[in-house]
Amino acid sequence: MTKVVITAAGKGTRLLPFTKEMPKEMMPIFSRAFTNNRVVLPLLQYIYEQLYSMNFRDYCFVVGREKRSIEDHFTPHETYLKELTGDYKKFITNFYKKLEKSHLVWINQNRPLGFGDAVKRAERYVGKEDFIVHAGDVTILSHSKHPITRLIDAAKKNPDAKAILLCKKIKNSKKYGVPTVGKISKNSFTVKEVIEKPEKPKSEFGILPLYYFKSEIFSSLKKIKKGKGSEFQLTDAIQNLIKEKHQVLAITLNKNEDEIDVGTVESYKNSQEITFRKA
Protein backbone atom coordinates (compact mmCIF):
# COMPACT_ATOMS: atom_id res chain seq x y z
CA MET A 1 0.00 0.00 0.00
CA THR A 2 1.41 3.39 -1.03
CA LYS A 3 2.45 5.64 1.85
CA VAL A 4 1.46 9.30 2.04
CA VAL A 5 3.54 12.14 3.46
CA ILE A 6 1.46 15.20 4.36
CA THR A 7 3.42 18.35 5.17
CA ALA A 8 1.84 20.69 7.69
CA ALA A 9 4.73 22.60 9.27
CA GLY A 10 4.50 26.01 7.59
CA LYS A 11 4.16 29.09 9.77
CA GLY A 12 1.27 30.62 7.81
CA THR A 13 2.53 34.15 8.37
CA ARG A 14 0.45 35.51 5.46
CA LEU A 15 -2.70 34.57 7.40
CA LEU A 16 -1.80 36.24 10.70
CA PRO A 17 -3.21 36.91 13.23
CA PHE A 18 -5.47 33.83 12.80
CA THR A 19 -2.48 31.53 12.37
CA LYS A 20 -0.72 32.71 15.54
CA GLU A 21 -2.27 29.75 17.37
CA MET A 22 -4.14 27.85 14.66
CA PRO A 23 -2.13 26.18 11.84
CA LYS A 24 -3.04 27.33 8.32
CA GLU A 25 -3.65 23.69 7.40
CA MET A 26 -6.63 23.79 9.78
CA MET A 27 -8.24 26.73 7.97
CA PRO A 28 -11.95 25.95 7.46
CA ILE A 29 -13.45 25.18 4.07
CA PHE A 30 -16.93 24.02 3.10
CA SER A 31 -17.75 20.44 2.14
CA ARG A 32 -20.48 17.88 1.91
CA ALA A 33 -18.28 15.24 0.29
CA PHE A 34 -18.37 13.02 3.37
CA THR A 35 -21.76 13.92 4.83
CA ASN A 36 -25.32 14.64 3.68
CA ASN A 37 -25.21 18.29 4.69
CA ARG A 38 -22.71 21.05 4.00
CA VAL A 39 -20.24 21.32 6.91
CA VAL A 40 -17.30 23.51 7.86
CA LEU A 41 -14.24 21.27 7.69
CA PRO A 42 -10.54 21.88 8.45
CA LEU A 43 -8.70 21.63 5.14
CA LEU A 44 -6.32 19.02 6.57
CA GLN A 45 -9.23 16.77 7.53
CA TYR A 46 -10.66 17.17 4.04
CA ILE A 47 -7.30 16.12 2.55
CA TYR A 48 -7.09 13.11 4.85
CA GLU A 49 -10.68 11.98 4.13
CA GLN A 50 -10.15 12.53 0.40
CA LEU A 51 -7.05 10.30 0.50
CA TYR A 52 -8.85 7.74 2.66
CA SER A 53 -11.62 7.53 0.05
CA MET A 54 -8.87 6.55 -2.45
CA ASN A 55 -7.90 3.64 -0.15
CA PHE A 56 -4.77 5.14 1.37
CA ARG A 57 -4.30 3.97 4.98
CA ASP A 58 -0.68 4.79 5.83
CA TYR A 59 0.06 8.46 6.61
CA CYS A 60 2.97 10.51 7.89
CA PHE A 61 2.19 14.05 9.05
CA VAL A 62 5.19 16.40 9.19
CA VAL A 63 4.24 19.15 11.63
CA GLY A 64 5.90 22.05 13.42
CA ARG A 65 6.76 21.77 17.08
CA GLU A 66 3.89 24.08 18.08
CA LYS A 67 1.20 22.30 16.03
CA ARG A 68 -0.25 20.12 18.76
CA SER A 69 -3.75 21.18 17.69
CA ILE A 70 -3.38 19.09 14.50
CA GLU A 71 -2.43 15.94 16.40
CA ASP A 72 -5.25 16.56 18.88
CA HIS A 73 -7.76 16.89 16.04
CA PHE A 74 -6.67 13.56 14.57
CA THR A 75 -6.89 11.75 17.92
CA PRO A 76 -10.33 10.22 18.72
CA HIS A 77 -11.95 11.91 21.73
CA GLU A 78 -14.62 9.54 23.04
CA THR A 79 -15.83 11.82 25.86
CA TYR A 80 -16.43 14.63 23.36
CA LEU A 81 -18.24 12.22 21.06
CA LYS A 82 -20.70 11.23 23.80
CA GLU A 83 -21.81 14.86 24.09
CA LEU A 84 -22.88 15.03 20.43
CA THR A 85 -26.21 14.04 18.89
CA GLY A 86 -27.77 13.59 15.45
CA ASP A 87 -25.92 14.10 12.18
CA TYR A 88 -22.91 15.73 13.84
CA LYS A 89 -22.35 12.66 16.00
CA LYS A 90 -22.60 10.41 12.93
CA PHE A 91 -20.09 12.56 11.03
CA ILE A 92 -17.52 12.65 13.84
CA THR A 93 -18.06 8.93 14.52
CA ASN A 94 -17.32 8.13 10.88
CA PHE A 95 -14.19 10.30 11.01
CA TYR A 96 -12.98 8.47 14.12
CA LYS A 97 -13.65 5.08 12.52
CA LYS A 98 -11.45 6.08 9.57
CA LEU A 99 -8.68 7.15 11.95
CA GLU A 100 -8.87 3.80 13.76
CA LYS A 101 -8.42 1.99 10.44
CA SER A 102 -5.42 4.16 9.49
CA HIS A 103 -1.79 4.14 10.53
CA LEU A 104 -0.71 7.68 11.44
CA VAL A 105 2.88 8.72 12.12
CA TRP A 106 3.85 12.17 13.42
CA ILE A 107 7.21 13.79 12.66
CA ASN A 108 8.32 17.21 13.91
CA GLN A 109 10.03 19.78 11.74
CA ASN A 110 11.42 21.83 14.63
CA ARG A 111 12.45 24.78 12.47
CA PRO A 112 10.77 25.99 9.26
CA LEU A 113 13.52 25.02 6.81
CA GLY A 114 11.33 24.54 3.75
CA PHE A 115 9.24 22.00 1.86
CA GLY A 116 12.31 19.97 0.90
CA ASP A 117 13.45 19.65 4.51
CA ALA A 118 9.95 18.57 5.57
CA VAL A 119 9.91 15.78 2.97
CA LYS A 120 13.47 14.70 3.86
CA ARG A 121 12.40 14.11 7.48
CA ALA A 122 10.03 11.36 6.31
CA GLU A 123 12.84 9.16 4.95
CA ARG A 124 12.84 6.70 7.85
CA TYR A 125 9.04 6.35 7.59
CA VAL A 126 9.08 5.83 3.81
CA GLY A 127 12.13 3.56 3.56
CA LYS A 128 12.73 2.33 0.02
CA GLU A 129 9.08 2.47 -1.07
CA ASP A 130 7.37 4.74 -3.57
CA PHE A 131 5.23 7.40 -1.91
CA ILE A 132 2.89 10.36 -2.33
CA VAL A 133 3.69 13.86 -1.04
CA HIS A 134 0.71 16.12 -0.38
CA ALA A 135 1.02 19.65 1.04
CA GLY A 136 -1.41 20.27 3.89
CA ASP A 137 -2.49 23.72 2.71
CA VAL A 138 -3.53 22.80 -0.84
CA THR A 139 -5.89 20.23 -2.33
CA ILE A 140 -7.69 19.57 -5.59
CA LEU A 141 -11.45 19.33 -6.05
CA SER A 142 -12.08 16.78 -8.77
CA HIS A 143 -15.31 15.31 -10.09
CA SER A 144 -13.57 12.72 -12.26
CA LYS A 145 -10.42 10.64 -11.75
CA HIS A 146 -8.49 12.48 -9.03
CA PRO A 147 -4.98 13.74 -9.90
CA ILE A 148 -3.40 11.52 -7.23
CA THR A 149 -4.86 8.45 -8.93
CA ARG A 150 -3.55 9.75 -12.24
CA LEU A 151 -0.09 10.29 -10.71
CA ILE A 152 -0.07 6.63 -9.63
CA ASP A 153 -1.26 5.51 -13.07
CA ALA A 154 1.54 7.51 -14.72
CA ALA A 155 4.10 5.93 -12.39
CA LYS A 156 2.86 2.43 -13.28
CA LYS A 157 3.11 3.20 -17.00
CA ASN A 158 6.60 4.71 -16.58
CA PRO A 159 8.48 2.54 -14.05
CA ASP A 160 11.80 4.31 -14.74
CA ALA A 161 10.45 7.71 -13.66
CA LYS A 162 11.76 8.86 -10.26
CA ALA A 163 9.20 11.64 -9.87
CA ILE A 164 5.79 12.48 -11.32
CA LEU A 165 4.69 16.11 -10.95
CA LEU A 166 1.24 17.69 -11.13
CA CYS A 167 1.11 21.00 -13.02
CA LYS A 168 -1.39 23.61 -14.11
CA LYS A 169 -1.28 26.64 -16.37
CA ILE A 170 -0.43 29.77 -14.36
CA LYS A 171 -0.24 33.52 -14.85
CA ASN A 172 2.01 34.35 -11.86
CA SER A 173 5.24 32.37 -11.52
CA LYS A 174 6.14 33.98 -8.17
CA LYS A 175 4.06 31.39 -6.27
CA TYR A 176 5.21 28.24 -8.07
CA GLY A 177 8.07 26.11 -9.17
CA VAL A 178 8.09 26.23 -12.98
CA PRO A 179 9.00 23.24 -15.18
CA THR A 180 10.38 23.30 -18.69
CA VAL A 181 8.57 20.44 -20.41
CA GLY A 182 8.39 18.40 -23.60
CA LYS A 183 5.08 16.91 -24.67
CA ILE A 184 4.60 13.14 -24.62
CA SER A 185 0.81 12.98 -25.03
CA LYS A 186 -2.18 15.27 -24.50
CA ASN A 187 -1.77 15.60 -20.72
CA SER A 188 1.64 14.02 -20.18
CA PHE A 189 5.07 15.67 -20.36
CA THR A 190 8.73 14.94 -19.81
CA VAL A 191 10.36 17.47 -17.47
CA LYS A 192 13.67 18.95 -18.65
CA GLU A 193 14.21 21.51 -15.89
CA VAL A 194 12.48 22.96 -12.82
CA ILE A 195 13.15 26.38 -11.27
CA GLU A 196 11.59 27.69 -8.06
CA LYS A 197 9.68 30.97 -8.47
CA PRO A 198 11.63 32.21 -11.54
CA GLU A 199 11.63 35.87 -12.53
CA LYS A 200 11.46 34.85 -16.20
CA PRO A 201 9.51 31.58 -16.45
CA LYS A 202 10.36 29.25 -19.33
CA SER A 203 6.87 27.72 -19.55
CA GLU A 204 3.26 28.52 -18.77
CA PHE A 205 3.05 25.75 -16.14
CA GLY A 206 3.40 25.82 -12.37
CA ILE A 207 3.98 22.80 -10.13
CA LEU A 208 1.26 21.97 -7.61
CA PRO A 209 2.34 20.44 -4.26
CA LEU A 210 1.07 16.91 -4.95
CA TYR A 211 3.78 14.49 -6.07
CA TYR A 212 4.60 10.84 -6.68
CA PHE A 213 8.18 9.96 -5.75
CA LYS A 214 10.51 7.00 -5.72
CA SER A 215 12.87 6.84 -2.76
CA GLU A 216 15.74 8.29 -4.82
CA ILE A 217 14.36 11.73 -3.97
CA PHE A 218 15.87 11.40 -0.48
CA SER A 219 19.46 11.10 -1.72
CA SER A 220 18.77 14.08 -3.97
CA LEU A 221 17.39 16.10 -1.03
CA LYS A 222 20.62 15.46 0.87
CA LYS A 223 22.68 17.00 -1.95
CA ILE A 224 20.93 20.37 -2.23
CA LYS A 225 21.73 23.62 -0.43
CA LYS A 226 19.35 26.31 0.76
CA GLY A 227 17.62 27.99 -2.16
CA LYS A 228 14.84 30.56 -2.57
CA GLY A 229 13.80 32.07 0.75
CA SER A 230 16.87 30.53 2.44
CA GLU A 231 14.96 27.23 2.59
CA PHE A 232 15.58 23.75 1.24
CA GLN A 233 13.38 23.64 -1.84
CA LEU A 234 11.85 20.38 -3.06
CA THR A 235 12.08 21.71 -6.62
CA ASP A 236 15.88 21.95 -6.25
CA ALA A 237 15.99 18.24 -5.36
CA ILE A 238 13.83 17.43 -8.39
CA GLN A 239 16.19 19.50 -10.57
CA ASN A 240 19.07 17.48 -9.13
CA LEU A 241 17.32 14.27 -10.23
CA ILE A 242 17.12 15.69 -13.75
CA LYS A 243 20.78 16.76 -13.62
CA GLU A 244 21.70 13.18 -12.70
CA LYS A 245 19.83 11.94 -15.80
CA HIS A 246 16.86 10.48 -13.94
CA GLN A 247 13.48 10.58 -15.66
CA VAL A 248 10.98 13.12 -14.28
CA LEU A 249 7.48 13.38 -15.76
CA ALA A 250 4.49 15.68 -15.32
CA ILE A 251 0.74 15.47 -15.75
CA THR A 252 -1.65 18.41 -15.87
CA LEU A 253 -4.73 19.47 -13.99
CA ASN A 254 -7.94 18.84 -15.92
CA LYS A 255 -10.35 21.63 -16.84
CA ASN A 256 -13.01 20.40 -14.41
CA GLU A 257 -10.61 20.45 -11.44
CA ASP A 258 -10.06 23.30 -8.96
CA GLU A 259 -7.02 24.09 -6.84
CA ILE A 260 -7.97 24.86 -3.23
CA ASP A 261 -5.16 26.89 -1.64
CA VAL A 262 -5.37 28.51 1.80
CA GLY A 263 -1.85 30.00 1.78
CA THR A 264 -2.81 33.66 1.29
CA VAL A 265 -5.80 35.88 2.06
CA GLU A 266 -6.70 36.09 -1.63
CA SER A 267 -6.36 32.36 -2.34
CA TYR A 268 -8.25 31.53 0.86
CA LYS A 269 -11.17 33.78 -0.12
CA ASN A 270 -11.25 32.13 -3.53
CA SER A 271 -11.11 28.67 -1.96
CA GLN A 272 -14.03 29.42 0.34
CA GLU A 273 -16.11 30.63 -2.60
CA ILE A 274 -15.29 27.51 -4.65
CA THR A 275 -15.93 25.04 -1.83
CA PHE A 276 -19.20 26.72 -0.82
CA ARG A 277 -20.41 26.69 -4.41
CA LYS A 278 -19.22 23.18 -5.29
CA ALA A 279 -19.39 21.44 -1.90
C-alpha positions as CSV (number, residue, x, y, z in Angstrom):
1,M,0.0,0.0,0.0
2,T,1.4,3.4,-1.0
3,K,2.5,5.6,1.8
4,V,1.5,9.3,2.0
5,V,3.5,12.1,3.5
6,I,1.5,15.2,4.4
7,T,3.4,18.3,5.2
8,A,1.8,20.7,7.7
9,A,4.7,22.6,9.3
10,G,4.5,26.0,7.6
11,K,4.2,29.1,9.8
12,G,1.3,30.6,7.8
13,T,2.5,34.2,8.4
14,R,0.4,35.5,5.5
15,L,-2.7,34.6,7.4
16,L,-1.8,36.2,10.7
17,P,-3.2,36.9,13.2
18,F,-5.5,33.8,12.8
19,T,-2.5,31.5,12.4
20,K,-0.7,32.7,15.5
21,E,-2.3,29.7,17.4
22,M,-4.1,27.8,14.7
23,P,-2.1,26.2,11.8
24,K,-3.0,27.3,8.3
25,E,-3.7,23.7,7.4
26,M,-6.6,23.8,9.8
27,M,-8.2,26.7,8.0
28,P,-11.9,26.0,7.5
29,I,-13.4,25.2,4.1
30,F,-16.9,24.0,3.1
31,S,-17.8,20.4,2.1
32,R,-20.5,17.9,1.9
33,A,-18.3,15.2,0.3
34,F,-18.4,13.0,3.4
35,T,-21.8,13.9,4.8
36,N,-25.3,14.6,3.7
37,N,-25.2,18.3,4.7
38,R,-22.7,21.0,4.0
39,V,-20.2,21.3,6.9
40,V,-17.3,23.5,7.9
41,L,-14.2,21.3,7.7
42,P,-10.5,21.9,8.4
43,L,-8.7,21.6,5.1
44,L,-6.3,19.0,6.6
45,Q,-9.2,16.8,7.5
46,Y,-10.7,17.2,4.0
47,I,-7.3,16.1,2.6
48,Y,-7.1,13.1,4.8
49,E,-10.7,12.0,4.1
50,Q,-10.1,12.5,0.4
51,L,-7.0,10.3,0.5
52,Y,-8.9,7.7,2.7
53,S,-11.6,7.5,0.0
54,M,-8.9,6.6,-2.4
55,N,-7.9,3.6,-0.2
56,F,-4.8,5.1,1.4
57,R,-4.3,4.0,5.0
58,D,-0.7,4.8,5.8
59,Y,0.1,8.5,6.6
60,C,3.0,10.5,7.9
61,F,2.2,14.1,9.0
62,V,5.2,16.4,9.2
63,V,4.2,19.2,11.6
64,G,5.9,22.0,13.4
65,R,6.8,21.8,17.1
66,E,3.9,24.1,18.1
67,K,1.2,22.3,16.0
68,R,-0.3,20.1,18.8
69,S,-3.7,21.2,17.7
70,I,-3.4,19.1,14.5
71,E,-2.4,15.9,16.4
72,D,-5.3,16.6,18.9
73,H,-7.8,16.9,16.0
74,F,-6.7,13.6,14.6
75,T,-6.9,11.7,17.9
76,P,-10.3,10.2,18.7
77,H,-12.0,11.9,21.7
78,E,-14.6,9.5,23.0
79,T,-15.8,11.8,25.9
80,Y,-16.4,14.6,23.4
81,L,-18.2,12.2,21.1
82,K,-20.7,11.2,23.8
83,E,-21.8,14.9,24.1
84,L,-22.9,15.0,20.4
85,T,-26.2,14.0,18.9
86,G,-27.8,13.6,15.4
87,D,-25.9,14.1,12.2
88,Y,-22.9,15.7,13.8
89,K,-22.4,12.7,16.0
90,K,-22.6,10.4,12.9
91,F,-20.1,12.6,11.0
92,I,-17.5,12.7,13.8
93,T,-18.1,8.9,14.5
94,N,-17.3,8.1,10.9
95,F,-14.2,10.3,11.0
96,Y,-13.0,8.5,14.1
97,K,-13.6,5.1,12.5
98,K,-11.5,6.1,9.6
99,L,-8.7,7.2,12.0
100,E,-8.9,3.8,13.8
101,K,-8.4,2.0,10.4
102,S,-5.4,4.2,9.5
103,H,-1.8,4.1,10.5
104,L,-0.7,7.7,11.4
105,V,2.9,8.7,12.1
106,W,3.9,12.2,13.4
107,I,7.2,13.8,12.7
108,N,8.3,17.2,13.9
109,Q,10.0,19.8,11.7
110,N,11.4,21.8,14.6
111,R,12.5,24.8,12.5
112,P,10.8,26.0,9.3
113,L,13.5,25.0,6.8
114,G,11.3,24.5,3.7
115,F,9.2,22.0,1.9
116,G,12.3,20.0,0.9
117,D,13.5,19.7,4.5
118,A,9.9,18.6,5.6
119,V,9.9,15.8,3.0
120,K,13.5,14.7,3.9
121,R,12.4,14.1,7.5
122,A,10.0,11.4,6.3
123,E,12.8,9.2,4.9
124,R,12.8,6.7,7.9
125,Y,9.0,6.4,7.6
126,V,9.1,5.8,3.8
127,G,12.1,3.6,3.6
128,K,12.7,2.3,0.0
129,E,9.1,2.5,-1.1
130,D,7.4,4.7,-3.6
131,F,5.2,7.4,-1.9
132,I,2.9,10.4,-2.3
133,V,3.7,13.9,-1.0
134,H,0.7,16.1,-0.4
135,A,1.0,19.6,1.0
136,G,-1.4,20.3,3.9
137,D,-2.5,23.7,2.7
138,V,-3.5,22.8,-0.8
139,T,-5.9,20.2,-2.3
140,I,-7.7,19.6,-5.6
141,L,-11.4,19.3,-6.0
142,S,-12.1,16.8,-8.8
143,H,-15.3,15.3,-10.1
144,S,-13.6,12.7,-12.3
145,K,-10.4,10.6,-11.7
146,H,-8.5,12.5,-9.0
147,P,-5.0,13.7,-9.9
148,I,-3.4,11.5,-7.2
149,T,-4.9,8.5,-8.9
150,R,-3.5,9.7,-12.2
151,L,-0.1,10.3,-10.7
152,I,-0.1,6.6,-9.6
153,D,-1.3,5.5,-13.1
154,A,1.5,7.5,-14.7
155,A,4.1,5.9,-12.4
156,K,2.9,2.4,-13.3
157,K,3.1,3.2,-17.0
158,N,6.6,4.7,-16.6
159,P,8.5,2.5,-14.1
160,D,11.8,4.3,-14.7
161,A,10.4,7.7,-13.7
162,K,11.8,8.9,-10.3
163,A,9.2,11.6,-9.9
164,I,5.8,12.5,-11.3
165,L,4.7,16.1,-10.9
166,L,1.2,17.7,-11.1
167,C,1.1,21.0,-13.0
168,K,-1.4,23.6,-14.1
169,K,-1.3,26.6,-16.4
170,I,-0.4,29.8,-14.4
171,K,-0.2,33.5,-14.8
172,N,2.0,34.4,-11.9
173,S,5.2,32.4,-11.5
174,K,6.1,34.0,-8.2
175,K,4.1,31.4,-6.3
176,Y,5.2,28.2,-8.1
177,G,8.1,26.1,-9.2
178,V,8.1,26.2,-13.0
179,P,9.0,23.2,-15.2
180,T,10.4,23.3,-18.7
181,V,8.6,20.4,-20.4
182,G,8.4,18.4,-23.6
183,K,5.1,16.9,-24.7
184,I,4.6,13.1,-24.6
185,S,0.8,13.0,-25.0
186,K,-2.2,15.3,-24.5
187,N,-1.8,15.6,-20.7
188,S,1.6,14.0,-20.2
189,F,5.1,15.7,-20.4
190,T,8.7,14.9,-19.8
191,V,10.4,17.5,-17.5
192,K,13.7,18.9,-18.7
193,E,14.2,21.5,-15.9
194,V,12.5,23.0,-12.8
195,I,13.1,26.4,-11.3
196,E,11.6,27.7,-8.1
197,K,9.7,31.0,-8.5
198,P,11.6,32.2,-11.5
199,E,11.6,35.9,-12.5
200,K,11.5,34.9,-16.2
201,P,9.5,31.6,-16.4
202,K,10.4,29.3,-19.3
203,S,6.9,27.7,-19.5
204,E,3.3,28.5,-18.8
205,F,3.0,25.8,-16.1
206,G,3.4,25.8,-12.4
207,I,4.0,22.8,-10.1
208,L,1.3,22.0,-7.6
209,P,2.3,20.4,-4.3
210,L,1.1,16.9,-5.0
211,Y,3.8,14.5,-6.1
212,Y,4.6,10.8,-6.7
213,F,8.2,10.0,-5.7
214,K,10.5,7.0,-5.7
215,S,12.9,6.8,-2.8
216,E,15.7,8.3,-4.8
217,I,14.4,11.7,-4.0
218,F,15.9,11.4,-0.5
219,S,19.5,11.1,-1.7
220,S,18.8,14.1,-4.0
221,L,17.4,16.1,-1.0
222,K,20.6,15.5,0.9
223,K,22.7,17.0,-1.9
224,I,20.9,20.4,-2.2
225,K,21.7,23.6,-0.4
226,K,19.4,26.3,0.8
227,G,17.6,28.0,-2.2
228,K,14.8,30.6,-2.6
229,G,13.8,32.1,0.8
230,S,16.9,30.5,2.4
231,E,15.0,27.2,2.6
232,F,15.6,23.8,1.2
233,Q,13.4,23.6,-1.8
234,L,11.8,20.4,-3.1
235,T,12.1,21.7,-6.6
236,D,15.9,21.9,-6.3
237,A,16.0,18.2,-5.4
238,I,13.8,17.4,-8.4
239,Q,16.2,19.5,-10.6
240,N,19.1,17.5,-9.1
241,L,17.3,14.3,-10.2
242,I,17.1,15.7,-13.8
243,K,20.8,16.8,-13.6
244,E,21.7,13.2,-12.7
245,K,19.8,11.9,-15.8
246,H,16.9,10.5,-13.9
247,Q,13.5,10.6,-15.7
248,V,11.0,13.1,-14.3
249,L,7.5,13.4,-15.8
250,A,4.5,15.7,-15.3
251,I,0.7,15.5,-15.8
252,T,-1.6,18.4,-15.9
253,L,-4.7,19.5,-14.0
254,N,-7.9,18.8,-15.9
255,K,-10.3,21.6,-16.8
256,N,-13.0,20.4,-14.4
257,E,-10.6,20.5,-11.4
258,D,-10.1,23.3,-9.0
259,E,-7.0,24.1,-6.8
260,I,-8.0,24.9,-3.2
261,D,-5.2,26.9,-1.6
262,V,-5.4,28.5,1.8
263,G,-1.9,30.0,1.8
264,T,-2.8,33.7,1.3
265,V,-5.8,35.9,2.1
266,E,-6.7,36.1,-1.6
267,S,-6.4,32.4,-2.3
268,Y,-8.3,31.5,0.9
269,K,-11.2,33.8,-0.1
270,N,-11.3,32.1,-3.5
271,S,-11.1,28.7,-2.0
272,Q,-14.0,29.4,0.3
273,E,-16.1,30.6,-2.6
274,I,-15.3,27.5,-4.7
275,T,-15.9,25.0,-1.8
276,F,-19.2,26.7,-0.8
277,R,-20.4,26.7,-4.4
278,K,-19.2,23.2,-5.3
279,A,-19.4,21.4,-1.9
